[in-house]
Amino acid sequence: MRMRTLHELAETYERWAEDAEALANRIMVLSSQSGQAQVRQQESVGRLLQEAERLRLHAARLRQTPDCQNLASSSPASSSKDEATRH
């Protein structure tokens, strides 16, 4: 089993954050409950959005590590972007 790089882990956190936000939005749209059930749904939405923010912050921290920065600067995608900006 291959170990994932920090860059891949950061991308995974970003996808999880997007999923959490999408779920929170769906809960808000579909929330037709009243009273106590609606309060619980709103609390769930708040927790999902907080988790999405934590995941994004963690992904950003991972991207700031030297290993991840070195990987990003040596990847074919980033080098082709560098080529495009030079011309």
C-alpha positions in Angstrom: 0.0 0.0 0.0 1.5 3.3 -1.1 1.7 6.2 1.4 0.0 9.4 0.3 2.0 12.6 0.0 1.1 15.6 2.1 -0.2 17.3 -1.1 -2.5 14.4 -1.7 -3.7 14.5 1.9 -4.3 18.2 1.6 -6.4 17.6 -1.5 -8.4 14.9 0.4 -9.1 17.4 3.2 -10.3 19.9 0.6 -12.7 17.4 -0.9 -14.0 16.5 2.5 -14.6 20.1 3.3 -16.5 20.5 0.0 -18.6 17.5 0.9 -19.3 18.8 4.4 -20.4 22.2 3.0 -22.6 20.5 0.3 -24.3 18.4 3.0 -24.8 21.5 5.2 -26.4 23.3 2.3 -28.7 20.4 1.5 -29.8 20.2 5.1 -30.6 23.9 5.1 -32.6 23.7 1.8 -34.5 20.6 2.8 -35.1 21.7 6.4 -38.9 21.8 6.6 -39.1 20.6 10.2 -40.3 22.9 12.9 -39.4 23.3 16.5 -36.9 21.0 18.1 -36.0 19.1 14.9 -35.2 22.3 13.1 -32.9 23.4 15.9 -31.0 20.1 15.8 -30.7 20.4 12.0 -29.3 24.0 12.3 -26.8 22.7 14.9 -25.8 20.0 12.6 -25.3 22.5 9.8 -23.1 24.6 12.1 -21.0 21.7 13.0 -20.5 20.6 9.4 -19.5 24.1 8.4 -17.0 24.3 11.3 -15.6 20.9 10.3 -15.2 22.1 6.7 -13.3 25.2 8.0 -11.0 23.0 10.1 -10.3 20.7 7.2 -9.4 23.7 5.0 -7.1 25.2 7.6 -5.4 21.8 8.0 -5.0 21.5 4.3 -3.5 24.9 4.1 -1.0 24.1 6.9 0.0 20.9 5.1 0.6 22.8 1.9 2.9 25.2 3.8 5.2 22.3 4.9 8.5 22.2 3.0 7.8 18.7 1.7 4.5 19.7 0.2 6.0 22.9 -1.3 8.8 21.0 -2.9 6.4 18.5 -4.4 4.2 21.3 -5.8 7.1 23.1 -7.3 8.4 20.0 -9.0 5.1 18.7 -10.3 4.4 18.7 -14.0 1.3 20.8 -13.5 3.1 23.5 -11.7 6.0 23.5 -14.2 3.6 23.9 -17.1 1.9 26.8 -15.3 5.4 28.4 -14.8 6.1 27.9 -18.5 2.8 29.5 -19.5 3.4 32.6 -17.3 6.9 33.1 -18.6 5.6 33.5 -22.2 
